[in-house]
Amino acid sequence: MKYSISDVMEYVKEEDVKFIRLAFCDMNGNLKNASIMPDQLEHAFKFGISFDGSAVSGFEKAEKSDLLLFPDPDTLTLLPWRPIHGKVIRLFCDVKYPDGTPYELDCRNILKNAIDAAKAKGIKCNFGTEFEFYLFKIDDNGKVTDIPCDDAGYMDVFPKDRGENVRREICLTIEEMGLYPECSHHEEGPGQNEIDFKYADSLSSADHAVIFKNATEAIAFKNGVWASFMPKPIKDKSGNGLHINVSIESKDGKDVFEQFLAGVLNRIKEMTFFFNPTENSYDRLGEMKAPKFVSWANENRTTLIRIPASSGPKRFELRSPDGMANIYLSYALIIYAGLEGITKNLKLQSESVGNALLSTGLESLPSSLDEAKRIAAKSEFIQNHLPKKIVDSLN
């Protein structure tokens, strides 16, 4: 549903909204917000709300740090876990300089630019996500433990699966927020869960991913457990992936799926630092079906990219990213890599056969955060598509 500024103003008045959270993400993809009262909302739409950019990871220096938040009315979301009386809503914001120009490190705007680049070539990308997360117990002092909430396994049911009610509440909550969960179940690890989403356009899907992580953490905490998206929270157990599903629409009807896929495979090593941005990320890769090599196959869950059996739109599933990734930057890079594949008419490498984790002769993904960072820092592809401040931070 599309909202205008007047729609939001009317909603705030009629629904007894008392707080408006103006949201954005830092360069690590972490959700940030400032709350304003309803009488400040019109000012926010017209003139923005100032904040200290030097206090946000990866943003500005203290010498010249004023930045402004301009709410996007189309992102109106109710926060259902807040009080019914005196409601709280959230609006994602565009980050701008005081002179009104877009702030180059606004990761949401970086994705918008990639979407525009695709549109100029007659391409639209749709994304869907599959989030994995663990639920850990919280002790009597309110501290998070390393004890999973259960010892259940893949698709087990209650009473083995102790996360069932939490997942149910998460799904019902995010549905109230305009998200569309398709499937939820217990995953392979003890206390591990998965919730998958219906695909959406690039920007909406990225916003939904940020909303989902925040809602999951809030609902879990409310239920006395802690939701962890850490890539490898328990040694020798399944890691948490963020599987990204991508489908492509071409304005002229031409089938560009293979070229787009070839483009992503061609640049995957250069993008890995952004898909897997923590040391812990590399404890997951190559273990328990998490990919290790640059590979693709139909239906094969040991490859980097899997083409699922599906009756819906043809899509591919990128299996290397994890929940620590900045989803906006990740989507933007996938789009740019795919567009390059189309422009250069890249040929898709041969399909992998058998267990790709045991293969020989395949190119390997970076094996550490340092290696991934070095590859990204030298990449002309990264330099061409991400702001100079991000590229400079790699060196």
C-alpha positions as CSV (number, residue, x, y, z in Angstrom):
1,M,0.0,0.0,0.0
2,K,1.3,3.5,-1.0
3,Y,1.1,6.2,1.6
4,S,1.3,10.0,1.1
5,I,2.4,12.6,3.6
6,S,-1.3,13.5,4.2
7,D,-2.1,9.8,4.7
8,V,0.5,9.6,7.4
9,M,-0.6,12.8,9.1
10,E,-4.2,11.6,9.1
11,Y,-3.3,8.1,10.4
12,V,-1.3,9.7,13.3
13,K,-4.3,11.8,14.3
14,E,-7.0,9.2,13.9
15,E,-5.1,6.3,15.5
16,D,-3.9,8.1,18.6
17,V,-0.2,7.8,17.7
18,K,2.0,9.4,20.4
19,F,5.5,8.6,19.1
20,I,7.0,8.4,15.6
21,R,10.3,6.6,15.3
22,L,12.4,7.9,12.4
23,A,14.6,5.0,11.4
24,F,17.7,4.5,9.3
25,C,20.7,2.0,9.3
26,D,24.3,2.6,10.0
27,M,27.0,1.2,7.7
28,N,26.9,-2.1,9.5
29,G,23.2,-2.4,8.7
30,N,22.2,-1.9,12.4
31,L,18.8,-0.2,12.9
32,K,18.9,3.3,14.5
33,N,16.1,5.7,15.3
34,A,15.1,8.9,16.9
35,S,11.6,9.4,18.3
36,I,9.5,12.5,17.8
37,M,6.1,13.6,18.9
38,P,3.2,14.0,16.5
39,D,3.4,17.8,16.5
40,Q,7.0,17.6,15.0
41,L,6.0,15.3,12.1
42,E,5.1,18.0,9.6
43,H,8.4,19.7,10.4
44,A,10.2,16.5,9.8
45,F,8.6,16.0,6.4
46,K,9.4,19.6,5.3
47,F,12.7,20.3,6.9
48,G,14.1,17.0,8.3
49,I,15.2,16.2,11.9
50,S,18.8,16.9,12.7
51,F,21.1,14.3,14.3
52,D,24.8,13.9,15.1
53,G,26.4,12.0,12.2
54,S,29.7,11.6,14.1
55,A,28.0,9.4,16.7
56,V,26.9,6.8,14.1
57,S,29.3,4.0,13.1
58,G,31.0,4.8,9.8
59,F,29.4,8.2,9.2
60,E,30.9,11.6,9.8
61,K,33.7,13.3,11.9
62,A,32.8,15.6,14.8
63,E,34.1,18.7,13.0
64,K,31.2,18.7,10.6
65,S,28.6,16.2,11.6
66,D,25.1,17.6,11.2
67,L,22.8,15.3,9.1
68,L,19.1,15.3,8.6
69,L,16.4,12.6,8.6
70,F,13.6,13.0,6.1
71,P,10.8,10.4,6.7
72,D,9.6,8.3,3.7
73,P,5.8,8.3,4.1
74,D,5.4,5.1,2.1
75,T,7.2,3.1,4.9
76,L,4.6,3.7,7.6
77,T,4.6,0.8,10.0
78,L,2.9,0.3,13.3
79,L,4.9,-1.3,16.1
80,P,2.4,-3.9,17.4
81,W,4.4,-4.8,20.5
82,R,4.1,-1.2,21.8
83,P,1.1,0.0,23.8
84,I,-2.3,-0.1,22.1
85,H,-3.2,3.3,23.6
86,G,-0.7,5.9,22.6
87,K,0.5,3.9,19.5
88,V,4.1,4.0,18.1
89,I,4.8,4.0,14.4
90,R,8.0,3.8,12.4
91,L,9.0,5.6,9.2
92,F,12.3,4.8,7.4
93,C,14.1,8.0,6.4
94,D,16.3,9.4,3.8
95,V,19.5,10.8,5.2
96,K,20.6,14.2,3.8
97,Y,23.1,16.9,4.3
98,P,21.8,20.3,5.7
99,D,21.8,21.7,2.1
100,G,19.3,18.9,1.1
101,T,21.6,16.8,-1.0
102,P,21.5,13.0,-0.4
103,Y,24.1,11.7,2.1
104,E,26.3,9.3,0.2
105,L,26.6,6.8,3.0
106,D,22.8,6.4,3.3
107,C,22.8,2.7,2.5
108,R,19.1,2.8,1.7
109,N,19.8,5.4,-1.0
110,I,22.7,3.3,-2.3
111,L,20.2,0.6,-3.0
112,K,17.8,3.1,-4.6
113,N,20.6,4.1,-7.0
114,A,21.1,0.4,-7.9
115,I,17.4,0.0,-8.5
116,D,17.5,3.1,-10.8
117,A,20.4,1.6,-12.7
118,A,18.5,-1.6,-13.3
119,K,15.4,0.3,-14.3
120,A,17.4,2.2,-16.9
121,K,18.3,-1.1,-18.5
122,G,14.7,-2.4,-18.4
123,I,15.4,-4.8,-15.4
124,K,13.5,-5.2,-12.2
125,C,14.8,-7.4,-9.4
126,N,12.6,-9.0,-6.8
127,F,14.1,-10.4,-3.5
128,G,13.0,-12.8,-0.9
129,T,14.8,-13.7,2.3
130,E,15.2,-16.8,4.5
131,F,16.5,-15.9,8.0
132,E,17.9,-18.4,10.4
133,F,18.4,-17.5,14.1
134,Y,19.0,-19.2,17.4
135,L,16.9,-18.7,20.6
136,F,19.0,-18.7,23.7
137,K,17.9,-18.7,27.3
138,I,18.1,-15.6,29.5
139,D,19.1,-16.2,33.2
140,D,17.4,-14.9,36.3
141,N,19.6,-11.7,36.2
142,G,18.5,-10.9,32.7
143,K,21.8,-11.9,31.1
144,V,21.9,-13.8,27.9
145,T,23.3,-17.4,28.2
146,D,24.8,-19.7,25.6
147,I,22.1,-22.3,26.4
148,P,19.7,-22.9,23.5
149,C,16.0,-22.9,24.3
150,D,15.6,-26.5,23.2
151,D,17.4,-29.6,21.8
152,A,15.1,-30.1,18.9
153,G,16.1,-30.7,15.3
154,Y,14.9,-30.0,11.8
155,M,11.1,-29.4,11.6
156,D,10.5,-31.0,15.0
157,V,7.3,-30.1,16.8
158,F,6.3,-29.2,20.3
159,P,7.2,-30.2,23.0
160,K,10.7,-30.9,21.5
161,D,10.4,-27.6,19.7
162,R,10.2,-24.9,22.4
163,G,10.4,-22.0,20.0
164,E,7.1,-22.8,18.3
165,N,5.1,-20.1,20.2
166,V,7.8,-17.5,19.7
167,R,7.9,-18.1,16.0
168,R,4.1,-18.0,15.9
169,E,4.0,-14.6,17.7
170,I,6.8,-13.3,15.4
171,C,4.9,-14.3,12.3
172,L,1.6,-12.8,13.5
173,T,3.4,-9.6,14.6
174,I,5.2,-9.0,11.4
175,E,2.0,-9.8,9.4
176,E,0.4,-6.8,11.3
177,M,3.4,-4.8,10.1
178,G,2.7,-5.5,6.4
179,L,5.2,-8.4,6.0
180,Y,4.2,-11.7,4.5
181,P,5.9,-14.7,6.1
182,E,5.6,-17.8,3.9
183,C,7.0,-20.6,6.0
184,S,8.5,-21.0,9.5
185,H,10.0,-24.1,11.3
186,H,12.6,-25.4,13.6
187,E,16.0,-25.7,11.9
188,E,18.7,-28.3,12.4
189,G,20.6,-26.7,15.3
190,P,19.3,-26.8,18.9
191,G,17.2,-23.7,19.5
192,Q,17.6,-22.8,15.8
193,N,14.7,-21.4,13.8
194,E,13.9,-20.2,10.3
195,I,11.3,-17.8,8.9
196,D,11.0,-17.2,5.1
197,F,9.3,-14.3,3.3
198,K,7.4,-13.8,0.2
199,Y,9.4,-12.0,-2.4
200,A,8.9,-8.2,-3.0
201,D,10.5,-5.4,-4.9
202,S,14.1,-4.7,-4.0
203,L,13.6,-1.7,-1.6
204,S,10.5,-3.1,0.1
205,S,12.3,-6.5,0.6
206,A,15.3,-4.8,2.2
207,D,13.1,-2.7,4.5
208,H,11.2,-5.9,5.5
209,A,14.4,-7.6,6.4
210,V,15.4,-4.8,8.7
211,I,11.9,-4.8,10.3
212,F,12.0,-8.5,10.7
213,K,15.3,-8.6,12.6
214,N,14.1,-5.9,15.0
215,A,10.7,-7.5,15.5
216,T,12.2,-10.9,16.1
217,E,14.6,-9.6,18.7
218,A,11.8,-7.7,20.4
219,I,9.3,-10.5,20.5
220,A,11.9,-13.1,21.6
221,F,13.0,-10.8,24.5
222,K,9.4,-10.3,25.5
223,N,9.1,-14.1,25.7
224,G,12.1,-14.4,27.9
225,V,14.6,-15.6,25.3
226,W,17.3,-14.0,23.1
227,A,17.3,-14.1,19.3
228,S,20.8,-14.4,17.8
229,F,21.5,-13.9,14.1
230,M,25.2,-14.6,14.8
231,P,26.6,-16.7,11.9
232,K,28.1,-19.4,14.0
233,P,26.9,-19.1,17.6
234,I,27.6,-22.7,18.6
235,K,30.7,-24.6,17.5
236,D,30.0,-27.9,15.6
237,K,26.3,-26.9,15.1
238,S,24.5,-25.4,12.1
239,G,25.3,-21.8,11.4
240,N,22.8,-19.0,10.8
241,G,22.5,-18.1,7.1
242,L,20.6,-15.3,5.4
243,H,19.6,-17.0,2.1
244,I,18.7,-14.4,-0.5
245,N,16.4,-15.4,-3.3
246,V,16.4,-13.3,-6.5
247,S,14.1,-13.2,-9.5
248,I,14.5,-11.0,-12.5
249,E,11.9,-9.3,-14.7
250,S,13.0,-7.9,-18.1
251,K,11.0,-5.1,-19.7
252,D,11.4,-6.5,-23.2
253,G,10.6,-10.0,-22.1
254,K,14.1,-11.3,-22.9
255,D,15.4,-14.1,-20.7
256,V,18.5,-12.7,-19.0
257,F,18.5,-15.0,-16.0
258,E,21.7,-16.9,-16.8
259,Q,23.6,-13.7,-17.6
260,F,22.5,-12.1,-14.4
261,L,23.5,-15.3,-12.4
262,A,26.9,-15.4,-14.2
263,G,27.5,-11.8,-13.2
264,V,26.9,-12.5,-9.5
265,L,29.2,-15.6,-9.6
266,N,31.8,-13.5,-11.4
267,R,31.9,-10.9,-8.6
268,I,31.1,-13.0,-5.6
269,K,34.5,-13.0,-4.1
270,E,34.7,-9.2,-4.3
271,M,31.3,-8.9,-2.6
272,T,31.9,-11.5,0.1
273,F,33.2,-8.9,2.7
274,F,29.8,-7.2,2.6
275,F,27.8,-10.5,2.7
276,N,29.9,-11.9,5.5
277,P,31.2,-8.9,7.5
278,T,32.4,-10.5,10.8
279,E,35.2,-12.9,11.8
280,N,32.5,-15.3,13.0
281,S,31.1,-15.4,9.5
282,Y,34.0,-17.4,8.3
283,D,33.5,-20.1,11.0
284,R,30.2,-20.8,9.3
285,L,31.3,-21.0,5.6
286,G,32.2,-24.4,4.4
287,E,30.5,-26.1,7.4
288,M,27.1,-27.8,7.7
289,K,25.9,-27.1,4.1
290,A,27.1,-23.5,4.2
291,P,28.9,-22.9,0.9
292,K,32.7,-22.8,0.4
293,F,33.2,-22.7,-3.3
294,V,32.0,-20.6,-6.3
295,S,29.4,-22.9,-7.7
296,W,25.8,-23.3,-8.7
297,A,23.4,-26.2,-9.3
298,N,19.7,-27.0,-9.6
299,E,18.3,-27.9,-6.1
300,N,21.7,-28.6,-4.6
301,R,22.1,-27.2,-1.1
302,T,25.8,-27.6,-1.0
303,T,26.5,-25.1,-3.7
304,L,26.9,-21.3,-3.4
305,I,23.9,-20.7,-5.6
306,R,20.9,-23.0,-5.8
307,I,18.1,-22.9,-8.3
308,P,15.2,-24.2,-6.4
309,A,12.5,-26.4,-7.8
310,S,9.6,-24.0,-8.0
311,S,6.2,-23.5,-9.7
312,G,6.5,-19.8,-9.3
313,P,8.9,-17.3,-11.0
314,K,12.3,-18.7,-11.8
315,R,14.7,-17.6,-9.1
316,F,18.1,-18.3,-7.6
317,E,19.1,-18.6,-4.0
318,L,22.4,-17.1,-2.9
319,R,23.4,-19.1,0.2
320,S,26.6,-17.5,1.5
321,P,25.3,-14.3,3.2
322,D,24.6,-14.2,6.9
323,G,22.4,-12.1,9.1
324,M,25.2,-9.7,10.0
325,A,25.2,-8.3,6.5
326,N,23.9,-4.8,5.6
327,I,20.9,-5.9,3.5
328,Y,20.8,-2.7,1.5
329,L,24.4,-2.9,0.4
330,S,24.0,-6.6,-0.3
331,Y,21.0,-6.1,-2.5
332,A,22.7,-3.2,-4.3
333,L,25.9,-5.2,-5.1
334,I,23.9,-8.2,-6.3
335,I,21.9,-5.9,-8.7
336,Y,25.1,-4.3,-10.0
337,A,26.9,-7.6,-10.5
338,G,23.9,-9.1,-12.3
339,L,23.5,-6.0,-14.6
340,E,27.2,-6.4,-15.5
341,G,26.6,-10.0,-16.4
342,I,23.7,-8.9,-18.7
343,T,25.7,-6.0,-20.2
344,K,28.8,-8.2,-20.9
345,N,26.6,-11.2,-21.9
346,L,28.6,-13.4,-19.5
347,K,28.4,-17.1,-19.9
348,L,27.4,-19.2,-16.9
349,Q,30.0,-21.7,-15.7
350,S,29.2,-25.4,-15.7
351,E,26.7,-26.7,-13.2
352,S,28.3,-28.4,-10.2
353,V,27.6,-32.1,-9.7
354,G,27.4,-33.9,-6.4
355,N,28.4,-32.5,-3.0
356,A,30.1,-29.2,-3.8
357,L,31.7,-29.0,-0.4
358,L,33.8,-32.0,-1.3
359,S,34.7,-30.8,-4.8
360,T,38.2,-30.1,-6.1
361,G,39.1,-27.6,-8.7
362,L,36.5,-25.1,-7.9
363,E,37.4,-21.5,-7.0
364,S,37.1,-20.9,-3.2
365,L,35.3,-18.1,-1.4
366,P,37.5,-16.0,0.9
367,S,38.4,-18.0,4.0
368,S,38.8,-15.1,6.5
369,L,37.5,-11.6,7.0
370,D,40.9,-10.2,6.3
371,E,41.1,-12.0,3.0
372,A,37.6,-10.9,2.0
373,K,38.5,-7.3,2.9
374,R,41.7,-7.3,0.9
375,I,39.8,-8.6,-2.2
376,A,37.1,-6.0,-1.8
377,A,39.7,-3.2,-1.3
378,K,41.4,-4.0,-4.7
379,S,38.1,-4.5,-6.6
380,E,37.3,-2.0,-9.4
381,F,33.8,-3.3,-9.3
382,I,33.4,-2.2,-5.6
383,Q,35.1,1.1,-6.3
384,N,32.8,1.8,-9.2
385,H,29.6,1.1,-7.3
386,L,30.1,2.0,-3.7
387,P,30.9,5.5,-2.3
388,K,34.5,6.5,-1.9
389,K,34.2,6.7,1.9
390,I,33.2,3.0,2.0
391,V,36.1,2.0,-0.3
392,D,38.6,4.1,1.7
393,S,37.5,2.4,4.9
394,L,38.6,-1.0,3.5
395,N,42.3,0.1,3.3
